[in-house]
Amino acid sequence: MGEYGPELINGPARVTSRRQTAALASMAAAALSVGTLSTASAQHAPLHPYSLPAAEYSRPTISVASPIQYSDRSAYEIHIHATPTQSPQDIARMVADEIDRRERQQRARARSAFSDREDY
């Protein structure tokens, strides 16, 4: 029975009255107030037979191995022993080409490595 007469209700067939609802609410409030008294014992009781209390769980120690270092710039030590027939511009161009080739090779090696890097 609704508040203003009969109503169609979708749901369970058993509809409680206001008195029954009030009685259930008072029982629920009493159960909740009793539950607050035993919170100290509830903190120590496991929720599952195989579970541990929160204080028993410890985080595993993480050891970090030395990561592969990827530097943006490589240090090169260059010793040039030029012959009298070579020009300084030709030597500079050949050195720059070789450095570019090595840096491209190093970047390709870094891209093909299967590890996490901060640059992406």
Backbone hydrogen bonds, N-H to C=O, Kabsch-Sander energy under -0.5 kcal/mol:
donor,donor_aa,acceptor,acceptor_aa,energy
2,G,5,G,-1.8
5,G,2,G,-0.9
9,I,7,E,-0.6
11,G,9,I,-0.6
15,V,13,A,-0.7
16,T,14,R,-0.5
21,T,17,S,-2.4
22,A,18,R,-2.4
23,A,19,R,-2.3
24,L,20,Q,-2.5
25,A,21,T,-2.3
26,S,22,A,-2.2
27,M,23,A,-2.1
28,A,24,L,-2.3
29,A,25,A,-2.3
30,A,26,S,-2.2
31,A,27,M,-2.3
32,L,28,A,-2.2
33,S,29,A,-2.1
34,V,30,A,-1.9
35,G,31,A,-1.7
36,T,32,L,-1.2
37,L,33,S,-0.6
37,L,34,V,-0.6
38,S,34,V,-0.8
39,T,36,T,-0.9
42,A,38,S,-1.7
43,Q,39,T,-1.6
44,H,40,A,-0.7
45,A,41,S,-1.0
51,S,48,H,-1.7
56,E,53,P,-1.3
57,Y,53,P,-0.8
57,Y,54,A,-0.7
63,S,61,T,-0.6
64,V,62,I,-0.5
65,A,63,S,-0.6
70,Y,68,I,-0.5
71,S,69,Q,-0.6
76,Y,74,S,-0.6
78,I,76,Y,-0.6
80,I,78,I,-0.5
81,H,79,H,-0.5
82,A,80,I,-0.6
86,Q,83,T,-1.5
91,I,87,S,-1.9
92,A,88,P,-2.4
93,R,89,Q,-2.4
94,M,90,D,-2.4
95,V,91,I,-2.4
96,A,92,A,-2.6
97,D,93,R,-2.4
98,E,94,M,-2.1
99,I,95,V,-2.5
100,D,96,A,-2.5
101,R,97,D,-2.3
102,R,98,E,-2.2
103,E,99,I,-2.5
104,R,100,D,-2.4
105,Q,101,R,-2.1
106,Q,102,R,-2.3
107,R,103,E,-2.5
108,A,104,R,-2.3
109,R,105,Q,-2.0
110,A,106,Q,-2.2
111,R,107,R,-2.2
112,S,108,A,-1.6
113,A,109,R,-0.6
113,A,110,A,-0.7
115,S,113,A,-1.3
120,Y,117,R,-0.8
